Amino acid sequence: MKDFDTDRFRYDGDKPFKIKKAPTKVDDLYEDDDHYEALLRQQSAEIDKWQERMFSYNRYGLLVVFQALDAAGKDGTIKHVFTGTNPAGVQVYSFKRPTDQELDHDFLWRSWRELPERGQIGIFNRSYYEEVLVTKVHPEILTQSQRLPEKVTEDLDKLFKHRYEAIQDMETFLSRNGFPTVKFYLHVSKEEQADRLIARIEDAEKNWKFEEGDVKEREFWDAYQDAYEMCITQTATDKAPWYVIPADDKKNMRLLVGRIIIDELKKLPIQNPEPDEKRFKELQKLIPIIKAQ
């Protein structure tokens, strides 16, 4: 197996992020398909173990954010990485276009509502980051659709600066209260994205995954690259780092994400419940009662 070091994909704000220097593919972390499946099962079991410990300690939760361009593999990564985790310990929420009710609140409101409980892993499939990504590429959303005060949208540079600050404040607040945030940008190349979109068209069973708007958005590829570069630079911190994961090989991508989640869970100062000798002895008295029933 090749080098499994994930630090090279980690950005914590110590330096600006340069998207053109970030790889979309790395050497395989697995020898063959069987080896990949074995590694994935091993990771799934380990995530489940650490989530159970987090649940029993009941002091911490973990927020996992997935951001990516279309067809990068967010849904498949969430499905494969968390397949072996107790469903009761994982909350997944997919953010779509804001509803009328959500537009009547601030841009972070709907995210606060979906945060995980203590002991749980919360997964955001897209997130509040859409409000500094899609809206940066399409500023008319802010000026025409989001019902913001006119004064707020007079200076969009200031608006985005304030939104980056608000996001950092939110993630800092969560970390201080026992909910660290780990953020993944699944970095796919334009060529690989094209292949995947075409595959969705050519396979009738995958047509449901395809949206005509995805083709339109490809016209803004460079603008999205700039938006992600700025977003990661402005919001990467030690307490809420970004991991820019090469996404051209889905198997590598899933293994890297799984490894990072395990490492983040291990960082939590989780203590296993101390055995209570008195309670243990009292419970032993119940065994013959249960057998006699």
ABEGO torsion letter per residue (X at the ends): XBBABAAAABBAGABBBBAAABBABBBBABABAAAAAAAAAAAAAAAAAAAAAAAAAGABBBBBBBBBBBGAGAAAAAAAAAAABBAAABBBBBBBBBBAAAAABBAAAAAAAABBBBGBBBBBBEBAAAAAAAAAABAAAAAAAAGBBAAAAABAAAAAAAAAAAAAAAAAAAAAAGBBBBBBBBBBBAAAAAAAAAAAAABAAAAAABBAAAAAAAAAAAAAAAAAAAAAAAABBAABBBBBBBAABAAAAAAAAAAAAAAAAAABBBBBBBBBAAAAAAAAAAAAAAAAX
